[in-house]
Amino acid sequence: MKFGKKLAAMLLAGAMLTGIMGCGVPANMVHSPDDMAGRKIGVQLGTTGDTLVTDAFKDDSSTTIERYKKGADAVQSLKQGKIDCVVIDSEPAKAFVDQNNDLTVLDTEYTDEEYAIAIAKDNSELKDKINAALAELKSDGTLDQIMANYTGDDTMGTCPYESPADVDRSGGKLVMATNAAFKPYEYYENNEIVGIDADMAQAVADKLGMELEILDMDFDAIINAVQSGKADIGVAGMTVNEERLQSIDFSDTYAKAKQVIIVRAK
């Protein structure tokens, strides 16, 4: 009888241990965009990924969309098994995966997109000046240099942008609204906001003879900041789409990107 109780206790302990071990992070169930239906999808609030996923699954009650203030928060939830995948821009996705060997990016792209600078609709003069500056930066190779410094396999980190020593700052201040949690486009390094967008905006300000000031805020607050005049421009890997064009204007394109899907590696 004592042996029977001991055996039962051992079996119960084994079952409990198995249960505990089975409560870990679930295996990856998303292997392509087709597998996203019926899953929990993480996006950053107000981003292109948010818009695309919302439109794709607006009539599918079996699919849950979890929105986060920061892409890093969505990635953390994915690692913890709270969601099944994250839809986000490709370059930040690469940065997240490089830092987390338990995550991977699916080979299948979700969609292509183009980035531009957000400008208030009633500020056509600034828009024209920025477009002229962007054209010069494209023509002289500065934009390619900035991109290569943050994303190039062989040149990354070797060709940082530096403002010309003789820049005239008499044109006043150019205030840029961003969300500095979007590596490599904008992020903090040594308490300073750096990245592709920060360097590109600095190069534009140099062309315009202006002093650049960067304001960090939630991504979904950027358009309102530009509309209200709190900021002159919004630069945060922002995609031009019809919804945004209803309330804001955009410069010419300065970069091309794509939305991808991050999943757990196993």
Disulfide bonds with the S-S distance in Angstrom:
none
